[in-house]
Amino acid sequence: MVNAIVGANWGDEGKGKITDMMAKEADIIVRFQGGANAGHTIVNDYGKFALHTLPSGVFYNHTTSIIGNGVALNIPVLFEEIQSIVDRGVPTPKILVSDRAQMVMSYHILFDQYEEERLGGKSFGSTKSGIAPFYSDKYAKIGFQVSELFEEERLKEKVERICETKNIMLEHLYHKPLLKPEDLMEELKGYRNMVEPYVCDTSAYLWEAIQAGKNILLEGQLGSLKDTDHGIYPMVTSSSTLAAYGAIGAGIPPYEIKRIITVCKAYSSSVGAGAFVSEIFGEEADELRRRGGDGGEFGATTGRPRRMGWFDTVASKYGCRIQGTTDVAFTVLDVLGYLDEIPVCTGYEIDGKVTTEFPATVNLEKAKPVLETLPGWKCEIRGIKKYEDLPENCRKYIEFVEEKIGFPITMISNGPGRDDIIYRNGK
């Protein structure tokens, strides 16, 4: 059986925790898109970790972790990450890397930095991890696929061509040092030596695993609103963040994805630029940021303070719909226990009219939040294991959100740990 774990909003929803938790029952966990530009924070028996490329199920001995063909693979970052968890007592994970995955090159990272520098105040708020230049090259058909590492003569020819193309931009647009073919060849040989023991046809491996009845988890990066097509374009990532892409990015049939767990925060947060209708500012935002997550709302990859907002039912309903949600996992609910009242954004006012449908970016930038306020529960809910034991106002908040988004909340996370979870009976 294949389950997908994806985000409903701007990323940072708590997908890592849900993947880590569900991996206990999984055989294989697959990262199917994105790169090391976003992180998943996980708290478990080994400690607290921020993963960037590794799937969030690597902490179990019985699992195989797959880097799918849809991933932007930064090979040195992957191997530094493996070493960093092994150094902290985690058993060496079993890793397989798709021979069709493409590699983030050192020049992708440089081009990302140069372009943000060139754009100045009109930049995209990139993490400067090379993701947009990587995907640009992939779709321009000038990227390097892992399988190409093992054909040296063809590789040399391609490196020469790449240098010619890139050096035109480096010289005339960015006025930066030029690429040398011999340096690129050395880089690629280093990558080959690192990755060779792990490379295989992961699509064939997954096909056989499906036939054998194995449990497979697809782990998405970021969330619906950062999807290239369906997100807040152009302030989006450069890959599809949707469960539907899981079939492509892992190389499996779409009909095999039986369950789509979409992770929603009990409030909103976002790293990076772009429209964010329910955003709050000042002391109100600082207080929520300080209390949020596990140790505060700061990006797992960048360390940047996240932008904060109240729960947005318009964005979340849309985000769940385009994911094809079967189950909602509602996270960091415990954080809201300090509030007397909890605002919820239930509509957008655009040009004097109120809508509950999430608009395209041109209209989104004009939207003002329509807020409804619910009473808080004013107590600690960590440690509670049964839904009926939650305070009444807490249950009312969950049920209000569920009714507004129109998808069943079947899991509630009330703390950062693997076991801080409440399953709703009958859901």
Steps between C-alpha positions, in 0.01 A plus 500: 500500500625849414426797728605858425579762765482854362445858618183707466651846522835680464714216636621468860180317599663215693523237224829368637343404832205327332733312261730398785194377693342310210835351391469259792251302288674565165756297308612772258498881518547703182594865453343581163573870431683808615854533628692604809334844496249412772530289812293268713546530877464171686508420872536133591689260728834601345448874555398798287597502131457728197499289184533657155528218244467177695144368538366542852475123555878441520488453877358147481719196433237323292448774239657567161530868405477593133609819327257503208556618144305822571746621765755778446791296632787686663736205553744657750208627711339154499818330621575767760148445630543122519826547691344756734227261619738201526733714714211546743437129547244432226566166323631548144183523287438290191495750212419454133545780244312507170724471193262753340535763774675817390779672690527848644836629380721755677427749220124472563560633850718781365242598236230503770709740710595718201139535383367595846784754523414639155128529581567681829172618652299303241655163592295184557626438854691193383684280751791518250518120486510495120145370458363736231814478281499120548139458384554753219781282369302180550217624280738663253649148472850605602501346847716209613321173577666263749517229231723727287777488760598157377560596133817709520553584132142623456534690826809687375317612185202619701717688750661694212156599367371600844801722565450682167134570584553602861805713438308733268272589792783514753698740281229726364217494755660435839863607434630207705784247458454249218454122535783268401420158346776328698356628829153372409639159406673475838176594673306236309761228564479579872122462485534169315731358768260601778174385348598189301424239772144630541385544140227280356180504296283603793183498289550126430585444869175672605295309242623171646436626854140591406447152351634352824249700708756723671396819681641806325496863618546790260634809676437841346695819559339842558122525444218562252546877492863466388409276203625638168157481332252528784686713753558873552693533172766634454588476872499121477753220488615359166340154529156358565424459870183298439432135581411445134861574412603228747418243233728676249778592742517144636424321173190308607146472357270781625223257590725338763480807727212398727518752782609865500573640844512878470669678789347826625628719780253624763623850409687627193869557434717556195865544413564714195325772307151503349135571579399388852150629576465399868848632593541672838774736613668659801476360852204276409713328232813493719314324781360233268843458334673455838250240617460324165650174379762345725718787610342765280397559140824525307579331166664156540733572208546877507448586867289792375213609728176377347222740417204431727122509455173359626353182355372568148204282402493643145860407425475168687178389330662572164829338602323183612284488187787516252692238697208256474489468878359193668620589853610823667772491766452811717831601663640729776157539657661512846669831412168688507428420866616846617230696313175631652350524154615349171431683172444291187505638145180366339474719191682747277361842414605591146375822338217521754379141456561211739608163359591166655676380183878545475577733205792528259785725613385822330184498713663342802723805539187718538334272757426608857428237768148447636548376857279305739605463862467183707550466877834353609546210743773659711677181610773253407382213278828312459477146633132458410448181296122491444300751300217507756749602771587825321340816647160579350617825336794315347267241347274781376798666331594175322140436391456861382813471283393159369156630401653802321764308302270206420755220555518261798754576774602148604826576684579776747858574603525648849877513544827457308572138596426189296230388748332840546206405278126455540305283256135587456275195528278432204702730273 
